[in-house]
Amino acid sequence: MTHTPASESADVDLPLLGLIGFGEAGGGFVQGWRQKAPALDILAYDIKTESRDNAVSAGKWQDYRNAGVTGCDTPADALGRAPAVFSFVTADQAQTAARAAAKVMQPGAFYFDCNSCAPDTKRASAAVLEAAGIKYVDTAVMAPVHPALHETPILISGPHAADAAPLLSALSMKARITPGDVGRASSIKMMRSVMIKGLEALVLECVLSARKAGVDADVLASLDASFPGFDWPARAAYMMERTTTHGIRRAAEMREVAKTITDLNLPGDMARAIVNWQQAMGDLTLPDTGSAQGYDLRADAILAALEATDNTDRKEG
């Protein structure tokens, strides 16, 4: 499939931007935009600001301050005046966010749905927003936001993609138009996630089992011999860190992937198995160690946490 590069035109004034959802992805894009255009006016709302846990709420307000954005108490405050809105919520909250945005956004404004959702989910969100006169753009983020930040490759599709492209170009974003209706860009993202998140799940099952059996070094050496240049120990460390740090969000995405596959009248068994691994790792709530921790220490931490969880479950049972 040939993707059309977004316009390189710079004849677009940078508007007030609204964000709904302000986690890793939203924060990463904002960091990049700030480097490119420090004076850019950005309003943000995240549901965590309404958390009953004071520490969670305070932490989100601190995130706003650290990023140099104006934090808002309600979606209306963040989105009501913005001619362009970016949605960076978890996949399971995407339609809720779209419904909230449809009630408060200006007719004619752009809504960039950057969430990892099934095509049918995106089409449902689009219908709600388009009914309110808002220009919905199916937006697929095709790589981790760090380190590329706002220059992370994205695909856009739908009837307003071409009109939205100059705005994204003015924001120095690496957007490409994939011809087709709403759902086309997200289909590419969903199918890719089967492989990316599935490889993470396979690494978890392989390495944790090998570590517990005391043969992990031998297994990884064998894999390095079969796939030279992949550096399995380093990749395993990275993948295990990503799943334990972001497993809950990844599980939500993979549920959308499973829905996508089921909608195509295919079994989706692999996608559902990936959901289980990602959810289990996210539920462990292990600390983020970045890339500093080797696969062996990360595997030991995961195994210890799994054993502790299993012991707790047995006692409660």
N, C-alpha and C positions, 0 to 999 in steps of 0.2 A: 504494500500500500504506500503511495506517495503522499507525504504530508507537505502542505504548503506553509512556508515560513510566514510568520506573522509580519505585518508591515514594518519596515524599518523607519517609517516616518517619525520625525521628532516634533511635528507641528501640532502637538497636543499639550494643552496646559495640564499640569498635574493637578487633579482635583482633590478635594477632601475625600479621604478613604474611610470606610467603615469596616470593622472586622467583627464577626460573631464567632467566638471560639478563639482563645488565646493561649494555646499550649506550645509544644515544641515547633510545630509547623508554622503557625501564625507568628510566633516570636522570631523564628528564623527568617521568614520573609521580611518582617519589619526591620530586623537588624540590617539586612541587605539594602532595603529601601533607604534607611537612615544614612547609610554610608554614601549612597548615591545622591540623595536629596535630603539633607539634614532638616530643611524647613518644612518638609512634607507634613501636612496636618492629618493625623490619624486618630480616629476614635475607636475604642475597643470595648466589647462586652463579652464576658465569659460567665457561664452559669455558676462557676465556683465562687464568684463574688457573693453569691446568695447562700453559700453553704452555712449550715448551722454550726459547723466546726470553725471556731474563730481563727484557728491557726491556718486552715485552708483558705478562708476568705482573706485574711491579712496577707498571706503569701501571694495571692493573685493580685491584690492591689500593689504589692511590692514589685511584682512582675511588670505591671504597667509603668510604674515609675522608672524601673531599671531600663525599660525599652524606650522611654521618652514618648509614650503615647498617652492620650487622655482616656483614662478608664471611666466607664459609665455604669450607672446603676441598673439600667434597663436597656433592652434592645432598641427601643424607640430613641433613646438618647444617642446611641451609637450609630444607628442606621438611618434615622429619619431624615437627615439633611444630606446624606452622602450620595453623590451621583454614581459611585462605584462601591460595591460591597463584596468582600471576600469571606467565604464561609470555611472555617477550619475546625469543625467539631468532629467528634467521633462518629463513625459510620451509623451507629444506632440512633444518633441524635440528629441526623441530617434533615429528615423530614420535619421534625419538631422545630429546628432552626429555620427552615424554609417557611413554615407556617407563621412563625413569629415575625420573620422579615416581611412577609407579604402584607401584614397588618400595618406596618409602619414606614415602609420605604416609599420613595417618590416614584410615581409612574414615569417610565422612561429610563430609570436608573439600571445599571448593569448589576447582575448578581452572579458572581463567579463561585460555583459550587465545587470547591476543591476537595471534597470528601470522597473517600474510597467506598463507593456504593455500587450496587448492582444497577444495570441500565434501567430496569423498571422502576427502581427507587428514584433515580434521577428524573425519569420522565414524570413520575408522580409529583416530585418537588417542582419541576418546571411548570406543570399544569396549574399548580396553586399560584405561583408567582406570575405567570403570564396572564392569568385571569385578573390580576391586579395591575396589569400594564407594565410589569417589570420585565426587563430583558435578561432571560436566564441563559447562562453559558456553562455547558458541561465542561468541567476543567479537571484534568487528570494529572496529578503530580507523579512523575515517572521515576523518581529517584529519591533517596534520603535528602532532607533539606540541608543537612550539614555535610560538607562544608560550603556548598555552592550558594546557599541562602536564596535570595530572590532570583538568582540565575539558574536554579534547579530546572531541568527541562520539564515543560508541561505541554500537554495536548489540549486543544479546545475544539469543541464541535457544537453543532446546533445552528439555528437560523441567524443568530446574532454574533457568531464567532468572527466573521470578517469585520463587522462594525466594531467589535471589541478589541481587535488586534492592535490598532494604533495606540490605544491606551496602555496595553501591556508593554508595547515597545517603548513608550515614553517612560515607563517604570523600569526599563532595562531588563525585562523578564525574557526568558528564552522560551517563547511560546511558538508552537506550530499548529496550524489549522489542519485537522483531519476531516476531510469532507464527509458530510453526513449529518444526520439528525442528532438530537440529544440522545445520549446513550452510546454513541460511537466511540468517543474518547474513553468513557468509563469501561467499555467492553475490553479495550486494549489493556487498560490498567488491571482489570479483574483477571484476565487470562494470564497476564504476566505474574500476578501475585501467586498463582498456583505454584509456579516454579520457584519464585524467590522465597516465599514463606514456607513452601513445602521443603525446600532444601534445608532451611533452618530446623524444621521439625525432624527431618531425617538425621541431621547432625546431632541433635539432642538425643534421639533414641540410640544412635550408634555410639556416640562418645560416652554418654552416661553409662550405658550397659558395659562398654569396654572398660571404663574406669572402675566400675564396681567389680568386674571380673579380673582386674589387674593386668589387662592386656592392651590398654589404651595406646601406649607408645608404639607397640607393634602394629596395631590397626592403622594408626595415622601414618606410620612409615610406609605401610603397604599402599595406602591411598595415595601418598605422595609419589610412589613409584608408578602407580597406574595413571595418575593425572599430574605429571610433572609441571612445576611452576605454580600450582594452585596454593601451596603452602597451607596444608590442612590444619596444623596446630594453630596458626594465627587466625585462619578463617573460622575455626571452631570457637576460639575465644571470642571473636567479634560477634558471631551469630548467637552464642549463648548469652552474651551481654545484652544484645538487642532484644532477645525474646524475654529475658527476665525484667528488663527495664520497660519495655513497651508491649508486653504480651497481651494485656487487656485490650489495648487499642487494636493490635493486630488480629486478635480473635474476633473483634467486632467486624473488622474488614473481611476476614475470611468467611464469616457467616453470610456476608453479602456476596462473596465469591461463590459459595455453595448455592445460594439462591440463583445466581446467574446461570450456573451449570444446570441446575434443576429446570430452570425455565427453558433451557435448550433441549430438554428431554434426555439428558445424560445423567448417570448415577450421582456424581458428586461425592463419592465415598472418600476420596483423597482429601478434598477440601474440608469435609467435616472432621476427618482425623486431624488435620492441621489445626482446626479450631481448638480441639481438645488440648493439644500440646501447648499452643500459644496461651490459652486461658490458664492452664495449670502453671505455666511459668510466671505469668503476670500475677497470679494469686499468691505467689510466694513472697511478693513485696521485698525482694532482695535489693540492697543499695546499689546505686549506679556507680560502677568502678571504672567506667570509660574503657579505654584500650590498654590500661596499665596492667591488668590482671591476666595472667596466662590461662590457657584453657583448663589446666589441671586444677588450679585453685578455684576457678569458677565452677568447674564440675563438682569439686568437693563441697562447695557451698550449696549447690543445688541439691546434691544427694542428701546432705545433712538436713536441709529444709524439707525435702520430701519425706524423709524418715520422721522428722518431728511432726509433720502434718499427719502422717499415717498413724503415729502413736496417739496423737490427740483424737483423731477420728475413732480409733479403737476404744479409747477411754470413754468417749461420749456415747459410743454405741453400746 
